[in-house]
Amino acid sequence: MLGDKRSFTISVTDYRTLRYPVQKERPIDISFSPEDLAFQKKVRTFIDQHVPQGMAMWTQRGDWFKALADQGGWDIPKWPKDFGGPNFTPTQRYIFDLEMGKQATPPQLPFGVGMLAPILMNYGSQAQQDRFLPGIRDGSVNWCQGYSEPGAGSDLANLKTKAELSADGSHYLVNGQKIWTTLAQIAHWIFCLTRTNNDGAKQEGITFLLIPMDDPGVEVRPIITLGGSHSVNEVYFTDVKVPVENRVGEEGKGWTYAKGLLAHERSGLAGIQNSVMGLEKAKRNAQKIRVGTGTLLDLSSFKNKVGVLEAELLALEFTEMRTLARVAAGGDPGPESAILKLKGTEIQQRITELNLEAAGVFAAPWGAEAFGPEFAHGAAQSYLGGRATTIYGGASEVQKDVIAKNVLGLS
């Protein structure tokens, strides 16, 4: 699971004899079967044969996704067979993501394929599935997620964006604001949580709407992050008329539709395999910095930080395997998704800190002409941009509350 060159290493085959006792009476088997190992080999072979390199990562993205589709739906690995997916088992999906994460592969925006599509499949009408799923799959239609608001980030149920149903029941009139909306500047549509009723608990009265971004009442304002990039935005809605056929499921049930997705989203935000790769890269970077007669990686204080991170990554991988075992047995990700999000994003930040430490003074002039080691030029930008990882998708404080309540049994 962890890279072969790491000092804390465990091979995939070691899992054949591994048992992690979640409960003393009922240990969970987190081993890979021979069939799973054969599938892993098949995925590795495919990647070796088809993954584009260098700039081709962008210019040949279409060829890559076509090759994935020709494998029988590998371009949509989490979709069920009825919708063109490959019918992966939960373990196969895990292995597929694991292997894709070990190498640089052309990225796929998650909002349509991984976030909206499952909601449409489970709760959308046949007309909505026929209308939206093809464009989501082939990438011709970009989506963004309209959840967070200035007063409703981690406390998402506190959202205020209002959707009023017209007297004739034909449309909703939407007014309000969303914030931190990732890639709204290139999105064609936004899937949006809106307030249709203020009675009862705040989780009630939330409705799930699909809104075109080219409506004249939709305004996108850029937010330039601390790292200097434009990836997030504010989105304002002013008297936006949304046909009732763009409502997903029942009015007032939007929270039910969205909350299951949040657990899966938070698990994915852990980015464990990306961290494995990132830590290996940080070690290589440290070997480029001379310290005395050796390198920065030889320095005990730096090496200790690397070792601690490797140990924590290994523990996080075991937690991810426990989550996989539960899902494979037909369950939900469970409260472990909060642990994965909490620790995974903290580790991501600490890896950027290692790179910044290795870069030293050469990291200072980011955004200007580079000098010093090549990796140093983006070190400060990555570090500053990474401050957001413990906030988006549910802030660390919220994850700790979830863990305290659902794992430790504290009220």
Backbone hydrogen bonds, N-H to C=O, Kabsch-Sander energy under -0.5 kcal/mol:
donor,donor_aa,acceptor,acceptor_aa,energy
2,L,10,I,-0.8
6,R,3,G,-1.7
9,T,7,S,-0.8
14,D,11,S,-0.9
15,Y,12,V,-1.7
16,R,13,T,-1.7
17,T,14,D,-1.2
18,L,15,Y,-1.1
20,Y,28,I,-1.6
22,V,20,Y,-1.4
23,Q,26,R,-0.5
28,I,20,Y,-1.6
30,I,18,L,-0.7
30,I,28,I,-0.7
37,L,33,S,-2.3
38,A,34,P,-2.0
39,F,35,E,-2.0
40,Q,36,D,-2.4
41,K,37,L,-1.9
42,K,38,A,-1.9
43,V,39,F,-2.3
44,R,40,Q,-2.3
45,T,41,K,-2.3
46,F,42,K,-2.1
47,I,43,V,-2.4
48,D,44,R,-2.3
49,Q,45,T,-1.7
50,H,46,F,-1.9
51,V,47,I,-2.5
56,A,53,Q,-1.6
57,M,54,G,-1.9
58,W,55,M,-2.0
59,T,55,M,-1.8
60,Q,56,A,-2.4
61,R,58,W,-1.0
64,W,60,Q,-1.9
65,F,61,R,-2.4
66,K,62,G,-2.0
67,A,63,D,-2.3
68,L,64,W,-2.0
69,A,65,F,-2.4
70,D,66,K,-2.4
71,Q,67,A,-0.6
71,Q,68,L,-1.0
72,G,69,A,-1.9
73,G,69,A,-1.5
74,W,68,L,-1.6
76,I,73,G,-1.7
79,W,76,I,-1.9
83,F,80,P,-1.5
84,G,81,K,-2.1
85,G,80,P,-2.4
87,N,79,W,-0.8
93,R,89,T,-2.5
94,Y,90,P,-1.9
95,I,91,T,-2.6
96,F,92,Q,-2.9
97,D,93,R,-2.5
98,L,94,Y,-2.6
99,E,95,I,-2.7
100,M,96,F,-2.3
101,G,97,D,-2.0
102,K,98,L,-0.8
102,K,99,E,-0.6
103,Q,99,E,-0.6
103,Q,100,M,-0.6
105,T,103,Q,-0.8
113,V,109,L,-0.7
114,G,110,P,-1.5
115,M,110,P,-1.1
116,L,111,F,-2.5
117,A,112,G,-2.6
119,I,115,M,-0.8
119,I,116,L,-0.6
120,L,116,L,-2.4
121,M,117,A,-2.7
122,N,118,P,-1.9
123,Y,119,I,-2.9
124,G,119,I,-0.8
124,G,120,L,-1.1
129,Q,125,S,-2.3
130,D,126,Q,-2.6
131,R,127,A,-1.9
132,F,128,Q,-2.7
133,L,129,Q,-1.6
136,I,132,F,-1.7
137,R,133,L,-2.6
138,D,134,P,-2.4
139,G,135,G,-0.6
140,S,135,G,-0.7
141,V,135,G,-1.5
144,C,189,W,-1.4
146,G,144,C,-0.6
146,G,191,F,-3.2
147,Y,145,Q,-1.0
149,E,152,A,-1.9
152,A,149,E,-1.6
156,L,154,S,-1.4
158,N,155,D,-1.9
159,L,156,L,-1.6
162,K,175,N,-2.6
163,A,195,R,-2.6
164,E,173,L,-2.2
165,L,163,A,-0.5
166,S,171,H,-3.0
169,G,166,S,-1.6
172,Y,242,V,-2.8
173,L,164,E,-2.3
174,V,172,Y,-0.6
174,V,240,V,-2.7
175,N,162,K,-2.4
176,G,237,F,-2.0
178,K,235,V,-2.9
179,I,148,S,-2.1
181,T,233,N,-2.7
182,T,180,W,-0.9
183,L,231,S,-3.2
184,A,181,T,-1.3
186,I,183,L,-1.4
187,A,184,A,-0.8
188,H,142,N,-2.3
189,W,142,N,-1.8
190,I,211,I,-2.5
191,F,144,C,-2.2
192,C,190,I,-0.5
192,C,209,L,-3.2
193,L,146,G,-2.2
194,T,192,C,-0.5
194,T,207,T,-2.5
195,R,161,T,-4.1
196,T,194,T,-0.6
196,T,205,G,-3.1
197,N,205,G,-1.5
204,E,201,A,-1.7
205,G,252,G,-0.7
206,I,252,G,-0.6
207,T,194,T,-3.0
208,F,248,V,-0.5
209,L,192,C,-2.9
209,L,207,T,-0.6
210,L,246,N,-1.9
211,I,190,I,-2.6
211,I,209,L,-0.5
213,M,188,H,-2.7
214,D,188,H,-0.5
215,D,212,P,-1.1
218,V,215,D,-2.2
219,E,217,G,-0.5
219,E,236,Y,-2.4
221,R,219,E,-0.5
221,R,234,E,-2.8
223,I,232,V,-2.2
225,T,223,I,-0.6
225,T,229,S,-2.5
228,G,225,T,-2.3
231,S,223,I,-0.5
231,S,229,S,-0.7
232,V,223,I,-0.8
234,E,221,R,-3.1
235,V,178,K,-2.6
236,Y,219,E,-2.9
237,F,176,G,-2.9
238,T,217,G,-2.1
240,V,174,V,-2.3
241,K,239,D,-0.6
242,V,172,Y,-2.9
242,V,240,V,-0.7
244,V,170,S,-2.4
246,N,243,P,-2.4
247,R,244,V,-1.8
248,V,208,F,-2.6
249,G,123,Y,-0.5
249,G,247,R,-0.6
253,K,250,E,-1.5
254,G,206,I,-3.3
255,W,206,I,-0.5
257,Y,253,K,-1.7
258,A,254,G,-2.2
259,K,255,W,-2.5
260,G,256,T,-0.8
261,L,257,Y,-0.6
262,L,258,A,-1.5
263,A,259,K,-1.1
264,H,260,G,-1.2
265,E,261,L,-2.7
266,R,262,L,-2.7
267,S,263,A,-1.7
268,G,264,H,-2.0
269,L,265,E,-1.7
270,A,267,S,-1.2
271,G,268,G,-1.3
275,S,271,G,-2.1
276,V,272,I,-2.3
277,M,273,Q,-2.4
278,G,274,N,-2.7
279,L,275,S,-2.8
280,E,276,V,-1.8
281,K,277,M,-2.1
282,A,278,G,-2.2
283,K,279,L,-2.1
284,R,280,E,-2.0
285,N,281,K,-2.6
286,A,282,A,-2.3
287,Q,283,K,-1.5
288,K,285,N,-1.5
289,I,286,A,-1.1
290,R,288,K,-0.6
291,V,294,G,-2.1
294,G,291,V,-2.2
296,L,286,A,-1.2
296,L,289,I,-2.1
297,L,286,A,-0.6
298,D,295,T,-1.2
299,L,295,T,-0.6
299,L,296,L,-1.2
303,K,299,L,-3.0
304,N,300,S,-2.5
305,K,301,S,-1.1
306,V,302,F,-1.9
307,G,303,K,-2.5
308,V,304,N,-2.4
309,L,305,K,-2.0
310,E,306,V,-2.5
311,A,307,G,-2.1
312,E,308,V,-2.4
313,L,309,L,-2.6
314,L,310,E,-2.1
315,A,311,A,-2.2
316,L,312,E,-2.2
317,E,313,L,-2.2
318,F,314,L,-1.7
319,T,315,A,-1.8
320,E,316,L,-2.3
321,M,317,E,-2.2
322,R,318,F,-2.1
323,T,319,T,-2.1
324,L,320,E,-2.4
325,A,321,M,-2.4
326,R,322,R,-1.9
327,V,323,T,-2.3
328,A,324,L,-3.1
329,A,325,A,-1.2
330,G,327,V,-1.9
331,G,326,R,-2.6
336,E,333,P,-0.5
337,S,334,G,-1.9
338,A,335,P,-1.3
339,I,335,P,-1.1
340,L,336,E,-2.9
341,K,337,S,-2.2
342,L,338,A,-2.6
343,K,339,I,-2.6
344,G,340,L,-2.2
345,T,341,K,-1.9
346,E,342,L,-1.5
347,I,343,K,-2.4
348,Q,344,G,-1.8
349,Q,345,T,-2.0
350,R,346,E,-2.1
351,I,347,I,-1.9
352,T,348,Q,-1.6
353,E,349,Q,-1.7
354,L,350,R,-1.7
355,N,351,I,-2.0
356,L,352,T,-2.1
357,E,353,E,-2.5
358,A,354,L,-2.5
359,A,355,N,-2.3
360,G,356,L,-1.9
362,F,359,A,-1.7
363,A,360,G,-1.8
364,A,361,V,-1.3
366,W,363,A,-0.9
366,W,364,A,-0.8
368,A,365,P,-2.2
376,A,373,P,-1.0
377,H,373,P,-0.5
377,H,374,E,-1.2
378,G,375,F,-0.7
379,A,376,A,-0.9
380,A,376,A,-0.6
382,S,378,G,-2.4
383,Y,379,A,-2.2
384,L,380,A,-2.7
385,G,381,Q,-2.6
386,G,382,S,-2.0
387,R,384,L,-1.3
388,A,385,G,-1.3
389,T,386,G,-1.4
390,T,387,R,-0.5
391,I,388,A,-2.2
392,Y,388,A,-2.4
394,G,391,I,-1.0
396,S,390,T,-2.1
398,V,395,A,-0.7
399,Q,395,A,-2.0
400,K,396,S,-2.3
401,D,397,E,-1.6
402,V,398,V,-2.3
403,I,399,Q,-2.5
404,A,400,K,-2.7
405,K,401,D,-2.2
406,N,402,V,-3.0
407,V,403,I,-2.1
408,L,403,I,-2.2
410,L,404,A,-3.4
